[in-house]
Amino acid sequence: MSPRDAGAEGPFAGFGPPRRVDGGLKARSTRGAIGVSWWSRRFLEVLESFALGTRLTRGRAYARRGQVLRLDVSPGRVEASVQGSRPRPYPVTITLPPFPDALWGRVERELAGQAFFSARLLAGDLPAELEELFAAAGAPLFPRSVGELTQRCGCPDVAVPCKHLAATFYLLAEAFDADPFQLLHWRGRSRDALLGRLRTLRADAVGSAHDDRTPAGGPSAVGPVTGPPSAAGQVAGPSDPPPAHVPSVVDGVRAAAGAARVLADLPDVPLTGAVDRFWVSPVPLPDRPTVLATGPELLLRQLGSPAAVIGGPGLLERLRRAYRAFDPG
């Protein structure tokens, strides 16, 4: 229990309720638990498991009253301004060491190696298996103890976390709800950097697979050709440079291009012997769901808050309620 909870004098003497704030960041949840997605609930479950008592309750009330004026997330650091009873807001910082680049490199290779992960991330969603992947890499996605977090607030309360820090935690969980990449950004990778790296790794993997399918003797052949007719009606010979739209010709043989390059080295299976297996995958498929389980607010999370001229956060909240009302699930 903090000194203020005990009604002590000293630094808290003369302090009343927090000052009213107009335009603060209010938690979307007006009652009950805060946090909708599995990742935001998981983050708050870890926080609440630290047995912080009624400070979290008061912090939740602060978050719902809109006492948090600003919330910024950067790699390893969260900064906020929380309005208390003093005229000036209290500065709040929460730091958690970001993952080093080498570790992120291992995680990115694991993510790129499974199309399921890449598809979910590109859709703006975090699969629940992501937590297991980070744990297997020796880097738990969520803090395991309160000691991993460095928490500072400019208020006179010696309790850590105070209600201003607790309010910041709850607003941070809702920020993770709105944009799950904020959680990964806090751990060291921004949305653009992570998705760009995944696209590069997957493109390299596809390129390597195509190279492995090309025979060692050179590109697969699709048959001898004579060149296309020239402007004078003559047939181009082997020594004539081919037009830009014609594949290169070597020793009278045109190099395979497009789908022919990919399919040329596959065995020629008669159609009658393949009809019954036409829709069957040639290799076992991973044990993953075939449909992405996404909520009705995916588009809103992707686009962010609209401009103030068309409604700002208020319009976003109305759209969110409408999406939920029309959700058939």
Sequence and secondary structure as in RCSB ss.txt:
>XXXX:A:sequence
MSPRDAGAEGPFAGFGPPRRVDGGLKARSTRGAIGVSWWSRRFLEVLESFALGTRLTRGRAYARRGQVLRLDVSP
GRVEASVQGSRPRPYPVTITLPPFPDALWGRVERELAGQAFFSARLLAGDLPAELEELFAAAGAPLFPRSVGELT
QRCGCPDVAVPCKHLAATFYLLAEAFDADPFQLLHWRGRSRDALLGRLRTLRADAVGSAHDDRTPAGGPSAVGPV
TGPPSAAGQVAGPSDPPPAHVPSVVDGVRAAAGAARVLADLPDVPLTGAVDRFWVSPVPLPDRPTVLATGPELLL
RQLGSPAAVIGGPGLLERLRRAYRAFDPG
>XXXX:A:secstr
  TTTTT  STTTT  S    SS B  S  SS    SHHHHHHHHHHHTT  THHHHHHHHHHHHT EEEEEEET
TEEEEEE  SSSS EEEEEE     HHHHHHHHHHHHT HHHHHHHHTT   THHHHHHHHTT  SS SSGGG E
EEESSS  SSS HHHHHHHHHHHHHHHH THHHHHHTT  HHHHHHHHHHHHHHHHHHHHHHHS TTSS EEEE 
   B TTS B  TTS   TTS  EETTEEE  THHHHHTTS    GGGTGGGTTS SS   S  SS    TTHHH
HHH    GGGTHHHHHHHHHHHHHHH   
